[in-house]
Amino acid sequence: MIIGVIGYGVVGTATAELLRRLGHTVRVRDTDAHRMNIARTEGFGEIDEEEPLEVLFICVPERHVRDALYSAPDSPTTVVRSTVPPGTTESLSRELGHPLLFLPETLREATALWDALNPALILIGCPDKEQGERLAELFAPLMAPVVLVPPSTAEMVKLTLNAYLHTLISFWNEIQLICDLTGLQSHIVGKLCSQDPRVSSYGAAMHGRPAGGTCLPIDIAQSIGFAESKGYEPQLLGAVRDMNERIEGHRDEVTNNGHRPHSSPGGLPKLQLAPVSEAS
Ligand SMILES: NC(=O)c1ccc[n+]([C@@H]2O[C@H](COP(=O)([O-])OP(=O)(O)OC[C@H]3O[C@@H](n4cnc5c(N)ncnc54)[C@H](O)[C@@H]3O)[C@@H](O)[C@H]2O)c1
């Protein structure tokens, strides 16, 4: 198949390379000349309006999705990969007068290609079963479970996943602030808590920095904005977002003072374990 990828950043690069490895011819477009040079160096030709595409993936930042779609070449199947608020794909689809699909990307920046090659789930947001199944065929060699849902459900799943991950980071960052006041080592507390099978290890042993990367901070803002647009004030998500600023300030304080405020001196951490019989 000849497949187009618009936006050759983190997601576009992984998507293009994945599809090439699955045996397809991939063409790329990026408004940034530097990114286009990288694409050429990596062996991807530019999208040519004369060459019909069978599938087109949109991998640009959320604020550029509409522009990218309006200037996109014709394709029988156009798939949005950018993280967008629920309802966006359907509303753009109505605006453009042709159906769009939404295929959320769950890769991590540091391991983008590996994650793209090893998805836990292929979640396809599609207007109907036939179009969803056609897109699913493209990823069949990955042997991952496929679930077809309406686009807005897939959009909400993607935002919810990132809000959940951000919540875990902010949760452990708050625990660190409390531990620092009492001279306890939050990383040991986190590590021990995560031995309980009910507790996720995400953020437990590794915290102390704001949620970073290009996605989590933007996506929590998208989740908050989406809830507010529906007339709901998401207090918990607001606190999750605000914790990012607080931990950044705390980090500056640690860096400037060279030590954690109120922390215990070096040596063994002051773990105050209750006797086993008192543990609940
Ligand atoms: N980075 C991640 O780990 C990750 C993971 C999952 C989802 N996402 C989502 O995927 C989308 C893209 O993220 P990214 O990290 O790949 O972004 P990025 O900034 O790395 O790359 C985006 C690319 O799109 C190009 N671009 C912008 N407007 C364009 C246009 N109109 N036409 C053609 N090219 C255009 C930019 O020049 C840039 O090279 C975002 O919505 C993001 O939230 C990112």
The ligand as an ORCA input file, in Angstrom:
! r2SCAN-3c Opt
* xyz 0 1
  N       5.105     12.620     21.788
  C       4.407     11.609     22.282
  O       4.933     10.811     23.079
  C       2.965     11.413     21.879
  C       2.335     10.207     22.248
  C       1.006     10.026     21.895
  C       0.301     11.028     21.235
  N       0.919     12.199     20.925
  C       0.133     13.216     20.225
  O       0.440     13.176     18.837
  C       0.421     14.488     18.278
  C       1.790     14.800     17.676
  O       2.745     14.759     18.722
  P       4.317     14.686     18.439
  O       4.937     14.473     19.768
  O       4.601     13.750     17.326
  O       4.582     16.184     17.961
  P       5.950     16.774     17.387
  O       5.967     18.189     17.763
  O       7.091     15.886     17.740
  O       5.742     16.651     15.806
  C       4.704     17.270     15.113
  C       5.188     17.568     13.709
  O       4.084     18.071     12.950
  C       4.571     19.098     12.086
  N       3.447     19.924     11.660
  C       2.757     20.840     12.374
  N       1.737     21.341     11.635
  C       1.787     20.710     10.428
  C       0.980     20.789      9.248
  N      -0.090     21.607      9.164
  N       1.304     20.002      8.204
  C       2.382     19.175      8.273
  N       3.175     19.063      9.362
  C       2.883     19.817     10.437
  C       5.619     19.810     12.914
  O       6.508     20.536     12.094
  C       6.288     18.647     13.649
  O       7.414     18.136     12.953
  C       0.025     15.433     19.429
  O      -1.367     15.621     19.410
  C       0.426     14.642     20.666
  O      -0.338     15.007     21.795
  C       2.248     12.406     21.210
*
